[in-house]
């Protein structure tokens, strides 16, 4: 009964406010702009726009027009989200968002064919052999997925992210490729996604990335005989937390609005100990370079602005995804060079991993088109370890093709 009342009130509001707003906007735009709008009967400019003529076509026309022309369309998204929340809606198949049983928002991943998964896995196997042929170490890291159990989705929604990743790891295991599964470590340590992922975004929190960097360092000490682990970098007491309340509306939250999803807090963990970095991100027109401590080198303060629909707060770390990044740690004694083949999780992972070693270079194969990964490795003999670190959503042809450039 409560949901029906909310629905009636909301529809009445739309009928009154939506039609009036649509007419006002229609009157305010030029004839040329009108020609480019969908011409439904209700928006044809005639006098027959009446409440009695309201139907789905009318509603869609008004919604599209208002969304396209209102100065603040985000209020419309939030209004819609408020309605969906009142109705108890838990999914939108068209916009691909779902509210999990734990209250977090997520999308779903399709099932990859066994042929594709085995091809991707074989590509990793061949890459590991190529790396070893050139005298370097190799490590494949399976990063965590926000959904830990397929039963977390609303009834009837399939989840294939974890099964897809499991199939790739199965092949790597059979070929004795050095690998680690961060999901398994989380399970053993009883770490839940509600603790380490943002509620409105698919990404992990910076604190989770810091923890994962420590786990990767442990593993690297087994893969690379010259790797020196630094347990003190895993101690949270050695970091200062900068807390921002209700700052972040993630990519999934943007689809339904903060009125439905709420806002995430955002915490940055800044090292207290002495550190100094040189950060370089090559660009065609002007290379980005930053030199200084952790915060100066890796934090992009513009992304801390509270503008939920425009700003990607997660990109405060590293500024987002880039084709190539080169980092030098001026203080650490671990004189090793990692080539990190990355996805978006490394926006936060790379800065904390860089605390452990002299050099980290990252390549994002979605954007790096200068040469193949094979060529890059051959042309950079200074690299000691090649590490592929992907979460299950990165299982795509472009990110698992290493011997050529995929445009």
C-alpha positions, 0 to 999 in steps of 0.5 A: 500500500505504501508503494502504491501511494508513493507511485500515485503521488509521484505520477501526479507530480510528473503530470503537473510539473513535467508537462508544465516544465516541458511546455516552458522549455519547449517555448524557450528553445529555437525553431531549429532546436525543435526540429531536432526533437522527437515529434510525438503528438504531445510535443508537436506544438499544437493545442492538444497537449492536455492531461487527458492525453497523457500516455507512455509516449507523452511521458517519454517525450517530456522526460527526454525533452526535460532531461536534454534541456534543463540546466540541472538534469541531475536533479531529474536523475535524483528525482527518478531515483527517489521514486525508484527507491520508494517503489522498492526497485532493486534493478534496472536492466537497461541501465545495468545497475543492481542493488545487491542483498548487502545494499551495495550497487553493482552491474553484472558481467556476461558469461564469456565463452570457454573458447575465449577464456582459454584463449585469454589464459593461453595468451597469459601463459605465452606472455609469461614464457616470453618474459622469462625468455628475456630474463625477467620475472612474471606474476599474474594477480587476480584482483578482487571483485565487488560481488563475492557470492552470486546470491547477492544479486536480485533473484534471476540476475546471473553473475559471471565475473568470478566464474570467468576469472576462475576459469582463467586461473585454472588454466594458469595453474595447470601451466605453473604460471606464477599467480596470486588470487587476492579474492582467496586472501580476502576470504581467508581473512574474512574481509567483506566487500562491504568493508573494502569497496565503495557502495556506489562504485565498482572500485575498491577503497584506497585502504583496500588498495594499500592492503593489497599492495602489501600482499603483492609485495609479500608474493613478489619476495617469492617470485623475485629473489632480489625483492626486499619486502617492507612490512612497515609499509603495511602498518596503518599507524604509519599513515595519516587519514584524510576523511571526506564525508559524503563526497563520492557518487560512483559510476553506478550511483550516477545512473540512479542518483544520490537520492536512491544510492546515497553518497560514499565517504572518501578516505585518503591514506597519506604516508607519515614516513619520509618519501619522495617520488618523480611521477611522469605520464607521457602525453602527445602534446604535453607530458605530465610531471610531478615531483614531491612527496606521496600526496604531491606526486599521486593525488589530483586535488581537483577530483576532491571537489564536491560535484557528484555527477561531474567529478570522479572522486576515485580518480583523485588517485593518479588522475584516472586511467592513463596509457603509460605512467613512469614512477621513480621512488627516490627514498626506497632501497629496493632497487627493482623495476616493475612493469604493471599491466593495469586496469582501473583498480591500479589508480589506487594500487600503483601509488601504494605499490610504488612505496616498495620499489625503486621504479614502477611503470604502468601500461593500460592496454585499453589506451596504450597503442604505441607498440605491443606489450611484447615490443615494450618489454623487449625495448626496456631491458631495465624491467625486472618483473612484469605483473598483470593485475586485473579484476574480473571486469577486465576480461576483454580481448583488448586487455588480454592481447599482448603480442600486438596492438588492438585498436 
